[in-house]
Structure formats: structure tokens, C-alpha cells
């Protein structure tokens, strides 16, 4: 296996979807490339703007937000993918206005009677499991509007 094959493998992976640098490196190692070849291929991809941590994080946050996941879960997933804490914080901060709207959409999708205490409790737990904070879940279930003002 040579450097050109490692680059080609990396480009194929990136053509399917954005990958974090850590993800791409691990996948190249899993395909049998040495750490040196994986590092070189990753550097080449970054140099040619085929792999970008910032682009990956933005796409990942948009995708997960679209699937109605909260900031805590998205943070954990990004950190597990090897993204630096400050990059995660910056990406999540760009969407501070979107979290309550996503939580409202999640609740609306469930068609639950919010006057039923038991159902509200289950919905509250569901929001927490999806990564919303207890404050966000509480605001949504108390009927707070999407707009924090």
C-alpha cells in the first residue's frame, strides 16, 4: 500500500460524507494503511480543502439538529468523534436560538396530552435522553414560546 492509494481511499470516504480528522484517520488505519500513510493522506486532504473540521462540525450539528437532538447529545457525539472542545462550543453557540424550537418540534411530533402529569414526565425524560437540558425541557413543557425574549 502506498501514499497514493491511501489518498484515494480518503477521497472516496470524503466523497460520501464529511468526516472528522480523527474519524478519517481511524478508518484509514482500519483499511490497513500505516499510521504514517494515514497521516500523510489526511494532511493532503486538509491541504486541498477536502477535509475540514469546521465544515464537518457545521454539517454534523445541522444534521443532528434537523433530527431534533439537543445540545448535550450533539456535544457528546462530537467529542467522541475527536473534535476539540472549543470547536464544539463554537458550533453549538451558533445555534443557541434553535434548541427550544427543536424541542418544541419534538414535543409537537409526539401528540401528547400535556395536562396529563404522567405523560409530561415521560416526555420530559425523552427530551433529556435526546440531549436537551433540563431547563430547555422544562420551558417547553411549561408552554414557553420558542423565542427566549
Backbone as numpy.savetxt, mean C-alpha at the origin, in Angstrom:
# Nx Ny Nz CAx CAy CAz Cx Cy Cz
24.27 -17.56 -15.80 23.43 -16.37 -15.80 24.31 -15.13 -15.80
23.93 -14.19 -16.63 24.74 -12.99 -16.76 23.93 -11.73 -16.43
24.61 -10.60 -16.49 24.00 -9.33 -16.12 22.85 -8.97 -17.06
23.00 -9.26 -18.33 21.96 -8.92 -19.29 20.69 -9.74 -19.02
20.83 -10.99 -18.68 19.67 -11.82 -18.36 18.99 -11.32 -17.08
19.77 -10.90 -16.10 19.19 -10.37 -14.86 18.43 -9.08 -15.14
18.99 -8.22 -15.99 18.30 -6.98 -16.35 17.00 -7.30 -17.08
17.05 -8.25 -18.00 15.85 -8.62 -18.76 14.77 -9.18 -17.83
15.17 -9.99 -16.86 14.21 -10.53 -15.90 13.58 -9.41 -15.08
14.40 -8.46 -14.65 13.89 -7.34 -13.87 12.92 -6.50 -14.69
13.26 -6.25 -15.95 12.38 -5.46 -16.82 11.06 -6.18 -17.04
11.10 -7.50 -17.21 9.86 -8.28 -17.37 8.97 -8.13 -16.14
9.57 -8.23 -14.96 8.78 -8.09 -13.73 8.18 -6.70 -13.61
8.98 -5.70 -13.96 8.50 -4.32 -13.86 7.46 -3.98 -14.93
7.45 -4.74 -16.01 6.46 -4.48 -17.06 5.07 -4.93 -16.62
5.02 -5.84 -15.65 3.74 -6.33 -15.16 3.12 -5.39 -14.13
3.97 -4.87 -13.23 3.52 -3.92 -12.21 4.74 -3.28 -11.58
4.49 -2.20 -10.83 5.57 -1.56 -10.08 6.02 -2.50 -8.96
7.30 -2.48 -8.67 7.87 -3.25 -7.57 8.74 -2.33 -6.73
8.81 -2.61 -5.43 9.78 -1.90 -4.60 11.15 -2.48 -4.92
12.19 -1.75 -4.56 13.55 -2.23 -4.79 13.78 -3.54 -4.05
13.30 -3.61 -2.82 13.45 -4.82 -2.02 12.74 -6.01 -2.67
11.51 -5.80 -3.11 10.74 -6.85 -3.77 11.46 -7.36 -5.01
11.91 -6.44 -5.83 12.58 -6.81 -7.07 13.86 -7.59 -6.78
14.61 -7.13 -5.80 15.86 -7.80 -5.42 15.57 -9.23 -4.96
14.57 -9.40 -4.11 14.22 -10.73 -3.59 13.76 -11.64 -4.73
12.97 -11.10 -5.65 12.48 -11.91 -6.77 13.64 -12.35 -7.68
14.59 -11.46 -7.89 15.75 -11.83 -8.72 16.57 -12.91 -8.03
16.74 -12.80 -6.74 17.46 -13.83 -5.98 16.71 -15.16 -6.09
15.40 -15.11 -6.02 14.57 -16.30 -6.11 14.65 -16.97 -7.48
14.98 -16.19 -8.49 15.13 -16.75 -9.84 16.53 -17.31 -10.07
17.37 -17.25 -9.03 18.69 -17.87 -9.13 19.83 -16.92 -9.46
19.55 -15.63 -9.53 20.62 -14.68 -9.80 21.39 -14.41 -8.51
22.66 -14.16 -8.66 23.48 -13.86 -7.48 23.11 -12.48 -6.95
23.51 -12.21 -5.72 23.21 -10.91 -5.11 23.86 -9.78 -5.91
25.05 -10.03 -6.44 25.74 -9.00 -7.23 24.99 -8.69 -8.52
24.52 -9.74 -9.21 23.76 -9.53 -10.45 22.42 -8.86 -10.15
21.78 -9.25 -9.07 20.50 -8.64 -8.69 20.70 -7.16 -8.37
21.77 -6.85 -7.63 22.07 -5.45 -7.31 22.35 -4.64 -8.57
23.11 -5.23 -9.48 23.46 -4.53 -10.72 22.21 -4.29 -11.57
21.35 -5.30 -11.67 20.13 -5.16 -12.46 19.22 -4.11 -11.84
19.12 -4.11 -10.52 18.29 -3.13 -9.82 18.84 -1.72 -10.05
20.14 -1.56 -9.93 20.76 -0.25 -10.16 20.51 0.22 -11.59
20.62 -0.69 -12.54 20.39 -0.34 -13.94 18.94 0.11 -14.14
18.00 -0.61 -13.55 16.58 -0.25 -13.67 16.30 1.12 -13.04
16.92 1.39 -11.91 16.73 2.69 -11.26 17.37 3.80 -12.08
18.53 3.53 -12.64 19.24 4.51 -13.45 18.42 4.88 -14.69
17.72 3.92 -15.26 16.91 4.15 -16.45 15.45 4.44 -16.11
15.18 4.76 -14.86 13.87 5.15 -14.35 12.79 4.09 -14.63
13.19 2.84 -14.61 12.22 1.76 -14.76 11.69 1.34 -13.39
12.50 1.53 -12.36 12.09 1.24 -10.99 12.26 2.50 -10.17
11.19 2.87 -9.48 11.20 4.06 -8.64 10.44 3.75 -7.36
11.09 3.94 -6.23 10.42 3.71 -4.95 9.22 4.64 -4.81
9.40 5.90 -5.19 8.33 6.88 -5.03 7.13 6.49 -5.89
7.38 6.10 -7.12 6.29 5.69 -8.01 5.59 4.43 -7.48
6.39 3.49 -6.97 5.81 2.27 -6.40 4.91 2.61 -5.21
5.41 3.44 -4.31 4.63 3.78 -3.10 3.34 4.48 -3.48
3.41 5.44 -4.40 2.21 6.15 -4.81 1.18 5.22 -5.43
1.63 4.34 -6.30 0.71 3.39 -6.95 0.12 2.44 -5.92
0.94 1.97 -4.99 0.48 1.03 -3.98 -0.57 1.67 -3.08
-0.31 2.89 -2.62 -1.26 3.57 -1.74 -2.57 3.82 -2.48
-2.50 4.28 -3.73 -3.73 4.52 -4.50 -4.53 3.23 -4.67
-3.84 2.14 -4.97 -4.51 0.86 -5.19 -5.17 0.36 -3.91
-4.45 0.41 -2.80 -5.00 -0.07 -1.53 -6.11 0.84 -1.03
-5.98 2.13 -1.23 -7.03 3.07 -0.85 -8.28 2.81 -1.68
-8.10 2.50 -2.94 -9.23 2.17 -3.80 -9.94 0.90 -3.36
-9.22 0.01 -2.70 -9.82 -1.21 -2.17 -10.31 -1.00 -0.73
-10.32 0.26 -0.30 -10.86 0.69 0.99 -10.09 0.15 2.19
-8.77 0.20 2.10 -7.93 -0.14 3.24 -7.50 1.15 3.92
-7.27 1.07 5.22 -6.91 2.23 6.01 -5.40 2.44 6.09
-5.00 3.56 6.67 -3.58 3.94 6.70 -2.70 3.00 7.52
-3.23 2.43 8.59 -2.40 1.55 9.42 -2.03 0.28 8.66
-2.98 -0.28 7.96 -2.70 -1.50 7.20 -1.76 -1.21 6.03
-2.00 -0.13 5.33 -1.14 0.23 4.19 0.28 0.47 4.68
0.42 1.15 5.83 1.75 1.40 6.40 2.47 0.08 6.66
1.79 -0.86 7.29 2.40 -2.14 7.62 2.82 -2.89 6.35
1.98 -2.86 5.33 2.30 -3.56 4.09 3.50 -2.93 3.39
3.56 -1.60 3.37 4.69 -0.93 2.72 6.00 -1.20 3.46
5.96 -1.18 4.77 7.17 -1.46 5.55 7.62 -2.90 5.32
6.66 -3.81 5.21 7.00 -5.21 4.93 7.62 -5.36 3.54
7.32 -4.44 2.64 7.89 -4.48 1.30 9.22 -3.74 1.22
9.74 -3.31 2.37 11.06 -2.70 2.41 11.10 -1.22 2.14
9.99 -0.53 2.27 9.95 0.91 2.04 10.34 1.63 3.33
11.16 2.65 3.19 11.64 3.42 4.34 10.48 4.14 5.02
10.57 4.25 6.34 9.52 4.87 7.16 9.18 6.29 6.68
10.20 7.10 6.35 9.91 8.48 5.94 9.17 8.52 4.60
9.45 7.57 3.69 8.72 7.52 2.42 7.27 7.11 2.65
7.07 6.19 3.58 5.71 5.74 3.92 4.93 6.91 4.52
5.54 7.61 5.46 4.87 8.75 6.10 4.49 9.81 5.08
5.39 10.11 4.17 5.12 11.13 3.15 3.97 10.71 2.25
3.95 9.46 1.84 2.89 8.98 0.95 1.54 8.98 1.65
1.51 8.55 2.90 0.24 8.52 3.63 -0.25 9.93 3.94
0.67 10.85 4.17 0.29 12.23 4.47 -0.40 12.89 3.28
-0.06 12.45 2.07 -0.69 13.02 0.87 -2.18 12.67 0.79
-2.59 11.65 1.53 -3.97 11.17 1.44 -4.76 11.37 2.73
-4.36 12.28 3.58 -5.03 12.45 4.87 -6.52 12.75 4.70
-6.90 13.42 3.65 -8.31 13.76 3.44 -9.11 12.57 2.93
-8.44 11.52 2.47 -9.13 10.40 1.83 -9.54 9.29 2.79
-8.93 9.23 3.98 -9.18 8.09 4.86 -10.62 8.01 5.34
-11.18 9.14 5.77 -12.57 9.12 6.23 -13.53 8.80 5.10
-13.24 9.30 3.92 -14.10 9.00 2.77 -14.06 7.51 2.45
-12.89 6.90 2.54 -12.78 5.47 2.29 -13.53 4.67 3.35
-13.42 5.09 4.60 -14.12 4.41 5.67 -15.63 4.54 5.49
-16.11 5.71 5.06 -17.53 5.91 4.80 -18.00 5.00 3.67
-17.19 4.88 2.61 -17.56 4.00 1.49 -17.62 2.54 1.95
-16.67 2.14 2.82 -16.67 0.78 3.33 -17.94 0.50 4.12
-18.31 1.45 5.00 -19.52 1.29 5.82 -20.76 1.25 4.92
-20.82 2.11 3.93 -21.98 2.15 3.04 -22.13 0.85 2.26
-21.02 0.24 1.93 -21.04 -1.02 1.19 -21.63 -2.17 2.00
-21.54 -2.06 3.32 -21.97 -3.14 4.19 -23.48 -3.16 4.43
-24.17 -2.07 4.20 -25.62 -1.98 4.40 -26.02 -2.48 5.79
-25.41 -1.91 6.81 -25.64 -2.32 8.20 -26.52 -1.28 8.88
-27.39 -1.75 9.74 -28.24 -0.87 10.55 -27.38 -0.31 11.68
-26.98 0.95 11.56 -26.09 1.56 12.55 -26.78 1.82 13.89
-28.10 1.67 13.94 -28.77 1.84 15.23 -28.66 0.57 16.07
-28.30 -0.53 15.46 -28.11 -1.79 16.17 -26.70 -1.81 16.77
-26.64 -1.82 18.09 -25.35 -1.72 18.80 -24.41 -2.86 18.43
-24.94 -4.09 18.32 -24.12 -5.25 18.00 -23.53 -5.13 16.59
-24.32 -4.72 15.64 -23.85 -4.58 14.27 -22.82 -3.46 14.16
-23.05 -2.39 14.92 -22.06 -1.29 14.93 -20.73 -1.77 15.48
-20.77 -2.60 16.53 -19.54 -3.13 17.10 -18.78 -4.00 16.10
-19.51 -4.83 15.38 -18.87 -5.67 14.37 -18.27 -4.83 13.25
-18.98 -3.79 12.86 -18.50 -2.91 11.81 -17.27 -2.13 12.28
-17.28 -1.73 13.54 -16.12 -1.04 14.13 -14.89 -1.94 14.06
-15.05 -3.20 14.45 -13.93 -4.15 14.39 -13.48 -4.38 12.96
-14.42 -4.44 12.03 -14.07 -4.62 10.62 -13.23 -3.44 10.11
-13.61 -2.24 10.52 -12.83 -1.06 10.12 -11.41 -1.12 10.69
-11.29 -1.54 11.94 -9.96 -1.66 12.55 -9.13 -2.71 11.82
-9.73 -3.83 11.46 -9.00 -4.88 10.73 -8.55 -4.40 9.37
-9.29 -3.51 8.77 -8.93 -2.98 7.45 -7.86 -1.90 7.55
-7.50 -1.54 8.78 -6.39 -0.61 8.95 -6.77 0.81 9.28
-8.02 1.07 9.56 -8.42 2.41 9.96 -8.12 2.58 11.44
-7.86 3.79 11.86 -7.60 4.05 13.27 -8.91 4.02 14.04
-8.81 3.88 15.34 -10.03 3.86 16.16 -10.76 5.20 16.06
-10.01 6.28 15.93 -10.64 7.61 15.78 -11.43 7.67 14.48
-10.83 7.20 13.39 -11.52 7.22 12.09 -12.77 6.34 12.13
-12.64 5.14 12.69 -13.79 4.23 12.77 -14.89 4.84 13.62
-14.53 5.43 14.75 -15.52 6.06 15.62 -16.23 7.21 14.94
-15.48 8.04 14.24 -16.09 9.19 13.56 -17.09 8.73 12.51
-16.72 7.71 11.76 -17.61 7.22 10.71 -18.88 6.63 11.31
-18.72 5.86 12.36 -19.90 5.21 12.96 -20.77 6.18 13.75
-20.21 7.29 14.18 -21.02 8.32 14.86 -21.73 9.20 13.83
-21.43 8.97 12.55 -22.08 9.74 11.51 -21.42 11.05 11.19
-20.12 11.18 11.52 -19.40 12.41 11.19 -19.29 12.52 9.67
-19.38 13.74 9.15 -19.26 13.91 7.69 -17.84 13.58 7.22
-17.71 13.37 5.91 -16.39 13.06 5.32 -15.39 14.17 5.59
-15.87 15.41 5.54 -14.99 16.56 5.66 -14.67 16.79 7.13
-13.38 16.80 7.54 -13.02 16.97 8.95 -13.31 18.35 9.49
-13.64 19.33 8.65 -13.90 20.69 9.15 -15.27 20.83 9.75
